[in-house]
Amino acid sequence: MKKLLMKCSDERRRAFAMITSVWEDAGTRTVEKTAVYQEGGKHLENIRRYRDLLADAYPGAGVCPAELKDQALIFDFIEGSSLEDRYRLCAREKNQEALLLYMKNHVELLDSVRGGTASFEPTDMFREWFGDPSPYEGAPAYAIADFDATASNIILHDGEMVLIDYEWVAEFSIPRDLVVYHAIRDSYYHIPELEHVLPLAEAVASFGVNISTEILQKSYEHFFFRYVYGSEAGLSPLTDRKKIDCLANERTLLAERMWKENERAVLTQRAEIERLTHEAEELREKYANLDQSWFWRWDEVRAAMLKFSEENERLRKALELMEQDRDAWKQNFETVTNSRSYRDMMRLKRLLGKK
């Protein structure tokens, strides 16, 4: 079994700190989510329970299967492109019409929740998640919602939208405007260029969001900074060894290994292109020095050169993709080693005399 990718959400409160890994075994990929701390077990159980809730709540969408096994939550790896990939393509091509169409499909998925909307009813859980409920008085609200149904967590698979990584499901009255705002706003964080194609304020207004973005943003930040991250965010001197090992031996080493492996693949590909280019030059010289009798074999020569050109172009395109993968893993490695949690971890290891 080979680990392809790992993300350590260690900046969260202890109850929500998770390690997410992508594994491959005999050509089959799975996604594994484990808790950094013992307190995270309940969060894993909730995510598993959310799978069944969402399957009932969103009858028009697929929900990624998940099972608890040995204190780990195992998801199927859903093949396909994410909705955020489509948003990114629209940003690259500056295609506002296509972007609005994808957003329309996105919002229609959110609105497809069973039961539709009713008048918002404040609850203690809403206050814990989002703070002050008073600005939402009388607003349309869902009785349940996948608050994590952002474009990056929706995979387009066999003509169906599939919900993945559904960590945050609101099992209480939640204003529609807040859910739609978060779902769209999240992509603008990941793809800032979207603002030049379709300003965020215009985008959310296009889909019936009436509450001011200032109020929505305040609730959004309360959820992430107070509820998810909480006062325990960051490393403390008493951080347990499991978390340190996760950071040092997993995130950094995996990113560095994948970066170096892709670098070696790039060098191998470049050498192959150079070899083919050298052979092509030798062919040109050979046929340039032959007498006129070879003129009648021009079709053969042309076919050989065309085959070379096609192979060379294929290799160059493959090289471009390899270089992109290498650069992405290099950036991943640099992001990890430059992160606050990594720097804190290294200071702590020095303090403890660990090498």
N, C-alpha and C positions, 0 to 999 in steps of 0.2 A: 504494500500500500504506500502511495506517494502523496505527500502533502504539497498541494499546488499553491495555496494562498492562505494567509492568516491575518485576521484583524483582531486587535485586542482593545476593546472599549473599556479601558481601565480608568478613564477619567470620571466615570459615573459613581453614584452612590454604591455602597457595597452590595445592596440588594439587587442592583441592576448591572453590575460590572460583568461583562461577558467576553468570552473568547470565541470567535467564529472562524472555522477552518474549512477549506475545500479540499477533499481527498479524492484520489483516483485509485481504483483497484480493478485490474483486468479490464480497463476501458470504461468502467462505470464510475461516474462521479457522484459524490454525496456532499452535503453541507452539514457540518457538525457545530452545534452551539453548546458551550459549557460555561458554567459559572466560575468566576475567579475566586469567589468566596462562598462559604457554606450558605450564607444568607440568600444567595442567588437561586437556590433550588426552587423556591416558590415561584420565581419569575419564569423559570423553565416550564414548570407545571402549568402556569397560566397560558404561556404561548401555545403549548400543546392543546389546551382547552379552547383557545381562540380558533384553532383550526376548524373545529366543529361548529362553533358559533358563526364564523364567517361563511362557511359552506351553506348555512341556513339563511344568513342575513343577505347574502349577495347571490341569488339564484342564477344570475346571468354571467357570473365569473367563475373561473377555476380557482382553487385554493391549493397551494403546494402541500402535499402530504408531509406529515411530521410524526415521528414516534419517539418516545422516551426510552432510552436504553442505557443502563449503567450510568446514571446521573448525567447523561448527555442527550441532547435533543437532535435527532437525525432527520434532515430534510432531504427530499429528492432534489437533484440538481436539474432545474428546468431549462432545457435548451431553448434558445431563441434570443431575440434582441429585446432590450428593455424599452419601455415607452420613453425613458430619458434619452436613449440613443436616438430616437426619432426627433425629440426636441433639439438635440445637439446638431443633427443634420439640418434641421430647419434654420438654426442659428448660423450654421456655416454657409448655407445657401441664401440666407436672408429672405426666406420664404414665409411671409406672414400668413398667407392663405392656408398653407399646409399646417403651420403651427396652430392656428385657430381650430382647424379640423381635428388635430390630435388632442388638443385641450378639450374640445367638445366631447370627444369620446371618453376622455378621462373623467370629466365632470358627470357625464351620463352614467358612468359606472358608479360613482359616489352616490348619485341620486337614485340608483336602482335598489338601494337598500330596502329590505322588506318593511312595509309599514309607512314608507315615505316620510313626510315631516309632520310635526305637530308643534304647538307653542312650547317654547323653551321652559323647562322647570328646573330651577337651581337645586343642586344637591351638594352634600358635603364632599363627595368625590370630585365634583366639578371644581369646587373651591380649592381642593388639594392640588389638582392638576393645573388649573388655569388662573386661580386667584379670584378677583372680584367678578361676580356674575351679573351685577346690576346693569352694565351697558347692553346686555343681551335680552333684557326683559321683553317678552312678547315676540321674540324673533323665531323664525322657523327652525326647528331642530330635529335631528335624527334621534331615535330611541337607542340606537347602537351604531357605532361607526368604527371602521378601521382607520384610526388616525395616522397610521403608518402607510397608507395607500398613496405614497408619493410616486412620481414617474419612475424613479430608480427601483421601486419595489413592485413594479408591474411588468411582467414578461409577456411578450406577444408570442404565443405558442400554438401552432396549428389553428390559426384563425380565432383564438380565444385569448382574453386577457386573464392572466394567472397572477394571483396575489402571492407574494413571497415575503419572508422576513417580517411577519406581522407581530411585532413586539408590543405595539401600543394599541389596544382595542378599548374604546370607551364604551363601557356597559352602563351608560347613564345618558340622560338627555344632554345633547351637545349641539350647539348652534351650527346650522348648515354653513353659514358664512365662515366660521372658524375652520371647519374641515376643508372646505374648498380652498380657502386662502392658504392654509398650510400645504395642501397637496400641490398647488401651483407655485407658491413661494419657494419651496424647497429646491425646485429646479433652477430658479434664478440665483440661488446661492452657488449651485454647482456649475451653472453655465451663465456667467455674467453677461455674455454677448446677447442673450435673449432680450435684455432691456433695449438694445438698439433695434431689434426687430419688432418687438411689441412691448411697450412699457408695462411693468407689473400692474400699476394702478388701472390701466386700460384693460389688461387681460382679465383681472378679477371682476371688474365692473361688467365685462362682456358676459359673464356667467352668473349674474344676479347677486353679486356680493354687495350689500348695501351699507353694512357697518364700516366705519372708517378704518383704513389700514393702520392708523396709529393704535387704535384699540386692539385690533386683531394682532398686531405685532407685539404688543405688551403681553397679551395672553400667551402667545407663541413663546416668548422669551421666559415667561414664568414657568411654563411647562418644562422647557429644557434646562434652564439654569437653576431653578429651584427644586422642581420635582425629580428630574432625571439625574442631574449632577449633584444637587444638594450641597450641604455644608461640608461633606466629606470628600469633595472633589480634590484630586491631587494626591501625591504621595505623602505619607506621614513617616516619621522615623520608625514607627512600629509596623510598617508594611510587611506582610508576611512573605515568606520565601517563595511561595508558589507564584506570586505576582512578579517578583524579581526575575525568576527563571523564565517566565513567559516572555517578559520584555527582552531579556538578554539573549536567551538561547533560541527563541522562536522568531520574533519579529525581525530582529537585526540580521541574524544569520540566514534566515530564509530569503530576505530581500537581497542580501549580498550574494548568496549562492545563485539565485536566479539571474541577477545582474551579470555575474561572471559567466554563467552558462550561455546566456544570450550573446555576450561579448565574443566568446569562443565561436559560436555559430556564425556570427557576423564575419569574423576573420576567415573562417573556412569558406564561406560563400564568396567573399572577395577574391580569395585565391582561385576558386573555380572560375570566376568571371575572367580573371587575368589569364588563366590557362586557355580558355576558349578564345579570348581576344588574340593571344599569341598564335594559336593555331590558324585563326582566320587570316592574320597577316602573312603567315607562311604560305597559305593557299593562294593569296593574291599574288605574292611574289612568284610562286611556282607557275601559275597560269599566265602571268605577264611575260615570262621568258620562253614560253613554248612557241613552236612555229605555227603557221597558219592552219595546219591540219586540225589543231585543237579548236579552231573557230566553230567547227561543226559539232563540237561537244558542248557548246555554250549552254544548252538547256540543262545539261547535267551539272555544269559548274554553277549556274544560277540557282538550281534547286538546292545544291549543297550550301551555298551562301545564304539562301533564304531560311533554310533549316537552322543554320547558325544564328541568324538574326533573331528568329523566334525564340530559340533556347536562351540566347543572351538576354532578351527582353524579359523572359520569364524569371530568370535568375535575378535580374536587377530588381524586379518587383518584389520577389521573395526577400531580397536583401533589404529593401526599404521597410518591409514589415518587421523583419528581424531587428533592424536598428530601432524601430519604434518600440518593440518589446523591451530591448535592452535599455533604452532611455527611460521607459516607464518604470522598470525595476530599479534602475539607478536612482530615479527620483524617489521611489518608495523607500529605498535604503537611506537616502539623505533626509527624507521626511522623518523617518523613525529616529535616526541618530540626532536630529536637531530638535526633537520634540521635548517639551518640558518634562514629561514623565520619564523619558529616557535619561535626560540630564540629571534629574533628581535621583533616579535609580543608580546611576554611576557614582554620584556623590555618596549615596547611602552605602554602596558596596565598598567604596574607599574608606568610609567611616568604620565599616565593619571589618575592614582588612581583607575583603574578598578580591580576587583577581579575575 
